Amino acid sequence: MCPRGQRLINGEGSLFGAGRLVCHVLLIEGPDGLTLVDTGFGADDVRNRQDMAREFRALTFPRLDSAETAIEQVRSLGFDPADVRNLVLTHLDIDHSGGLPDFPDAQVHLWARELEVMKDPPRRESRRYTISKNHWAHGPNWVAHETEGDEWLGFESVRVLPNSAAEILLIPMPGHTLGHTAVAIRQNDGWLLHCGDAYFFHGDIESPRRCPPGLRAFQTLVQANSKLRHQNQGRLRELAQRHPGEVTLICSHDPVELDLAQASS
């Protein structure tokens, strides 16, 4: 996504140039098949780009490329998209759920609260789900998860695939949407925490916080609950300080974090 005002979005570059925001998704290869964390835009979004909500296109200027869809990237890695058996979503916004129709047989895991809000949103939140509804028109195999008292480093958590060797946890983190979650993935040397849209810029989790003004304003514009968003962003800053060698934090839209992750993968 390339909104106008590069310096205001990315913190450097031209004031009038195109910024760069990415849709950072994860592909996890495990003994039970493949799992995707978020899906970014999907093949239907590319084919039918004129159907994408006008206000979203005007705000984000998405450059839709079929080669960058999750399904094509799965194929380019030599995998069969049919082997993607589980999709784990941080939330249902248009730029996170677009690939749902590309994996129609996969189970779609999310926090139950997000599914509840999608089905019966408050009036001020209804538009964000209306513009994404084509992404679940095929009738996904929803798996709604409730928290039941489990904790992960001081956060509520729920294990997504309890009978799998892959340790993937939903970490409820409302604010951006009312049912927004982060996703924690156990790695050999610690944890990777995909924070979705709990923050947008790597400086958001630094102390003191820093964020370009345009991106700071955008986070406020699209939030569902300001108090919860700021509380959870503060908890992420604390987590980053307390567990620097144990937990790696990434978010959905920061190109700096994506470039670093791809370089080290």
C-alpha positions in Angstrom: 0.0 0.0 0.0 1.4 3.4 -1.1 -0.4 6.3 0.6 0.8 9.8 -0.3 3.2 11.5 2.1 6.3 9.2 2.3 8.0 11.1 5.1 4.8 11.3 7.1 4.2 7.5 6.8 7.7 6.0 6.8 9.6 8.7 8.7 12.0 9.5 5.8 12.0 10.4 2.2 9.9 12.9 0.2 7.0 14.7 1.8 5.0 14.3 -1.3 6.2 10.9 -2.5 4.5 7.6 -2.1 4.9 5.8 1.2 5.3 2.1 1.6 3.1 -0.1 3.9 3.2 -3.9 3.5 0.9 -6.8 4.4 3.2 -9.0 6.4 1.9 -12.5 6.6 3.6 -15.7 7.9 3.7 -19.2 6.4 4.4 -21.9 8.9 5.4 -25.4 7.8 4.6 -28.0 10.4 4.0 -31.7 10.6 0.3 -31.2 10.1 0.6 -29.2 6.9 0.9 -25.4 6.3 -0.6 -22.6 8.4 -0.9 -19.0 7.3 -1.1 -16.1 9.8 -3.2 -13.5 8.0 -3.7 -13.6 4.2 -3.1 -10.1 2.9 -5.0 -9.2 -0.3 -6.3 -12.2 -2.3 -6.6 -13.2 -5.9 -10.1 -11.9 -6.1 -8.9 -8.5 -4.9 -6.4 -8.3 -7.8 -8.9 -9.6 -10.4 -11.7 -7.3 -9.3 -9.8 -4.3 -8.0 -12.5 -2.0 -9.1 -14.8 -3.6 -6.5 -12.6 -2.7 -3.6 -14.1 0.0 -1.5 -13.4 3.4 -3.0 -12.5 5.0 0.4 -10.0 2.3 1.1 -8.3 2.7 -2.3 -8.2 6.5 -1.9 -6.6 6.3 1.5 -4.1 3.5 0.9 -3.4 3.4 -2.9 -2.9 -0.3 -2.9 -0.6 -1.8 -5.7 -2.3 -5.1 -6.4 0.0 -7.7 -7.9 -1.1 -11.3 -8.3 2.5 -12.5 -7.7 2.4 -11.0 -4.2 -0.8 -12.8 -3.1 -0.3 -15.5 -0.5 -1.6 -18.2 -2.8 1.0 -17.4 -5.5 3.8 -17.1 -2.9 2.9 -20.5 -1.5 3.1 -21.9 -5.0 6.4 -20.1 -5.7 7.9 -21.9 -2.6 7.0 -25.2 -4.2 4.0 -26.0 -2.0 0.5 -27.0 -3.0 -2.1 -24.4 -1.7 -4.3 -27.3 -0.8 -1.8 -28.1 1.9 -2.6 -24.8 3.7 -5.0 -26.4 6.2 -5.2 -23.6 8.8 -5.5 -19.8 8.5 -5.0 -17.8 11.7 -6.3 -14.2 11.5 -5.4 -11.3 13.7 -8.6 -9.7 12.6 -10.9 -9.4 9.6 -10.0 -6.1 8.0 -9.9 -6.0 4.2 -6.1 -6.1 4.0 -5.9 -9.1 6.3 -8.7 -11.4 5.1 -8.5 -11.0 1.3 -7.0 -14.4 0.8 -9.7 -16.4 2.6 -11.4 -17.4 -0.7 -8.1 -18.7 -2.0 -8.0 -21.4 0.6 -11.7 -22.4 0.9 -11.0 -25.8 2.6 -8.8 -24.4 5.3 -10.0 -23.9 8.9 -10.1 -20.2 9.8 -9.0 -19.6 13.4 -9.8 -16.3 15.1 -10.8 -14.9 18.5 -14.5 -15.5 19.1 -15.0 -11.8 19.9 -13.9 -10.8 16.3 -16.4 -13.2 14.8 -19.2 -11.9 17.1 -18.5 -8.3 16.2 -18.3 -9.1 12.4 -21.8 -10.7 12.6 -23.3 -7.8 14.7 -21.0 -4.8 14.6 -21.6 -1.6 16.5 -22.8 1.1 14.1 -19.5 3.0 14.0 -17.7 -0.3 13.2 -20.1 -1.7 10.6 -18.3 -0.2 7.5 -15.0 -2.0 8.1 -16.8 -5.3 8.0 -19.2 -4.4 5.1 -16.3 -3.6 2.8 -14.7 -7.0 3.5 -17.8 -9.2 3.4 -16.9 -10.6 -0.1 -13.9 -12.3 1.6 -16.2 -14.6 3.5 -19.1 -14.9 1.1 -18.0 -18.5 0.3 -18.7 -19.6 3.9 -15.4 -20.2 5.6 -14.9 -23.0 8.1 -14.7 -20.7 11.1 -13.1 -21.9 14.3 -13.8 -19.4 17.0 -11.5 -19.5 20.1 -12.4 -18.4 23.6 -9.8 -17.7 26.3 -10.0 -20.1 29.2 -7.5 -18.7 31.7 -4.2 -19.7 30.0 -1.4 -17.1 30.0 1.6 -16.3 27.9 4.2 -14.0 29.5 1.4 -12.2 31.3 -1.0 -12.0 28.4 -4.2 -14.0 28.0 -3.8 -16.8 25.4 -5.4 -19.7 23.7 -3.7 -22.4 21.8 -4.9 -22.6 18.2 -4.0 -26.2 17.3 -4.0 -28.1 20.7 -3.2 -31.5 19.1 -0.4 -30.3 16.9 3.3 -30.1 17.5 3.2 -26.5 16.2 2.7 -24.2 19.1 0.6 -21.2 17.9 -1.3 -19.0 20.3 -3.9 -16.3 19.9 -3.1 -13.4 22.2 -6.2 -11.1 22.6 -5.2 -7.5 22.0 -8.3 -5.4 21.2 -8.2 -1.8 20.2 -7.6 -1.6 16.5 -10.7 -3.8 16.2 -12.8 -5.0 19.2 -11.7 -8.6 18.5 -8.1 -8.0 17.4 -5.4 -10.5 18.5 -1.7 -11.0 18.2 -0.4 -14.4 17.2 2.6 -16.0 19.1 4.6 -18.8 17.3 7.1 -20.9 19.2 10.5 -21.1 17.5 13.6 -23.0 18.3 15.2 -20.1 20.0 12.2 -18.3 21.5 8.9 -16.7 20.2 7.8 -14.7 17.3 4.9 -12.5 18.0 2.9 -11.2 15.0 1.1 -8.2 16.5 -1.2 -7.5 13.5 -2.3 -3.9 13.7 -1.7 -3.5 17.4 1.0 -1.1 16.2 2.1 0.1 12.8 5.7 1.4 13.1 8.7 -0.2 14.8 9.2 2.9 16.9 5.8 2.3 18.4 7.3 -0.3 20.7 10.4 1.6 21.6 10.7 3.6 24.7 10.1 6.5 24.3 7.6 5.8 21.6 8.2 7.4 18.2 5.9 7.3 15.2 5.7 9.4 12.0 2.8 11.9 12.3 0.8 10.6 9.3 1.0 7.0 10.6 0.1 8.1 14.1 -3.0 9.8 12.8 -3.9 6.8 10.6 -3.8 4.5 13.6 -6.2 6.8 15.4 -8.5 7.1 12.4 -9.0 3.3 12.1 -9.1 2.3 15.8 -12.2 0.8 17.4 -11.2 1.6 20.9 -8.5 4.2 21.8 -8.1 3.3 25.4 -7.6 -0.4 24.7 -5.3 0.2 21.8 -3.0 2.5 23.8 -3.0 0.1 26.8 -2.0 -2.9 24.6 0.6 -0.9 22.8 2.1 0.0 26.1 2.1 -3.6 27.2 3.9 -4.5 24.0 6.6 -1.9 24.7 7.0 -3.4 28.2 7.2 -6.9 26.7 9.9 -5.8 24.2 11.9 -4.4 27.1 11.6 -7.4 29.4 12.1 -10.2 26.9 14.5 -8.8 24.1 16.2 -12.1 23.6 13.1 -14.3 23.9 10.4 -12.6 21.9 10.7 -11.0 18.5 7.9 -8.6 17.7 6.6 -7.8 14.2 3.5 -6.0 13.0 1.5 -6.2 9.8 2.5 -3.0 7.9 6.0 -2.0 8.8 8.3 -2.5 5.7 11.4 -2.2 7.9 10.3 -5.2 10.0 9.4 -7.2 6.9 12.8 -6.6 5.2 14.6 -7.7 8.4 12.5 -10.8 8.8 13.0 -11.8 5.2 16.7 -11.3 5.4 17.0 -13.6 8.5 14.5 -16.3 7.4 
